Every structure is written in C-alpha cells, then in structure tokens.
Amino acid sequence: MKMIQGYREFITRGNVIDLAVAVVIGAAFTALVNSIVADLFTPLIAAIIGEPDFSALSFTINGSEFTYGNFINALIAFLSISAVIYFFVIVPMNHLKRDEEATHRECPGCLSEIPVKATRCAHCTAEVAPTG
C-alpha cells in the first residue's frame, strides 16, 4: 500500500505532469513542422531547383556506391526544420520575453519585483532610481 501511495505522489508531482504535457505538445509540434517542410518548403525547393528528390543521386568508386543524394535530402530537411523553428518559435518567444522583462525589475533593497518606472519599492519602501 505504501508503494502505491509513493507512486501516486510521484505521478501527481508538477514536473511529471509538465513533462507529459511537453511530450504531447512536442509530438503535435513535430507533426506541424514536418507538414510545413514537406508540404511547403520541399515543393518550393523543387520549383526553384527542378528536382524534388535527390535520393537517386549517387556515384560509384571501385564498386562501392555513394548515395550522396540521401545526405542532401537530410541536409535540406534539417535546414528547413531549423529555420521554421527559429523564425516561427524562437524569434516570437524572444520578443515576448523581452516585452515581459521590460515591465518589471528587482528592488536592490529587498529583491522583490517592482515596475520599471517605480521610484520607491512597495514592499520595503526603499528609494530606487527609475529605469524606464
């Protein structure tokens, strides 16, 4: 019985639930990014270059076949996915974070959070110089 209670405490901890939610959202986001790459970027590259699939590209040396086309496909997929993640996730999140940080700062006296334009801390009443 004690083992079941311990398991219940473990499974209902905040980090386990947050991790489970992150995995589910990650899987959904992976499907979204794969769709953007496969349905938008790959046809765009094919329209520009004229070749939608490079997997048939290869050369042979002493009977050994080097299929460098598969590497080119993987490289294009990697660059496309990393660009989508950077421009559609990282850049907007950095803007949101910058906006959040610009509204509050730490009081040097009590280390509580105060508005950027404050001249006196509401918690410890210390005088602070406005920064915004």
N, C-alpha and C positions, 0 to 999 in steps of 0.2 A: 504494500500500500504506500509506503514511504517513497518507493521508486516511482510510482505513478504520480505522486504529488510533486516530486522533483522534476519529472518530465513536463508536467503541466506548467510549473513555474518557468522552466526553460523555454517552452514553446510560446508562452504568452509574454515573454520579455519584449521590450520595444525593438531591440536590434534585430531579433529573429524575424519579426513581422515586417520591419522596414526592409530587411534583406529579401524576403519573399516578394514583397511588392516591387522592389527594384528588379528582381529577376523577371517577373511577369512584364513589367514595363519595358525592360531591355529586350525581351523577346518580341514584343509588339513593335518596338522601335527598329529592331533589326529587319523585320518584315517590311516596314515602311522604307527604310534606307535601301534595302535590296530592290524594292519596286522602283524607287526613283532612279537607281543606277541602271537596272535592266530595261525599264520602260521609257526613260527619258535620255539619259546620258549615252548609253550604248548605241541607240539609233542615231543620235546626234553625231557621235564619232564616226559611225558607219556612213552617214551622209557626207561628212567632210572628207574622210579618207577613202571611202568607197569599199571598205572591207569590214563587214560586221563581226567577223570571227577570224581570229588569227591562229587558231589551233592547228590548222593544216600547214603552217609554215615550219619548215624543218630543213636540215642539211645532214649529209652523211659523210663521215670520215672513217675509212677502213672498216666499213660495215656497221658502224655504230651510228644510230640515228639520233640527232639532237633536235628535239622539238621545242625550239625557242618561241614558237607561237603561243604555247601554253603559258610561258612566262610573261609574254606581252599581254595576254588576256588578264592574268592575275595582277600585273602591274597597273593596268588601266582600271580594273575593279578596285584595287586598293586606293589609287589616287582619287578616283571618283567618290568612293565612300568617305575617305578622309576629308575631301573638300566639302561634301554635304554635311558631315558632322561639324566641321569648323564653321562654315558660313551660316548654317541653319540652327546650330545649337550653341556653340562656344561664343560666337560674336554676340548674339542676343542675350545670352546669360551674363556676359561681361558688362553689357550696357545696363541690365537690370541690377547687377551687383554694384556698379558704380553709382547708380541712382540711389540705392539703399544707403551706401556708405556716405553719401554727400549730405544726408539729412541729420545724422547724429554723430557724436564723438564721445570720448571718455573724459570724465571730470578728472583733473590731475589730483584733486584732494581725496575723493572717496572712490574713484574708479567706476562710478555709475554712469549710465548712458544719459547724455544731455543733448538737446538740439544744438546744431552748429552755431546758430546765431545767439545762443544764450550768453548772458554776461554774468550770471550767478547760477550756481548749481542749486536745483530744487531739493536735493537730498541733504547736502552738508552746508549749504549756503555760502560756499567759498566763491570768491570773485574769480571769474575766468574771462580771458580776452575772447571776443567773438572772432570766429574764423571765416564766416560766410557772409 
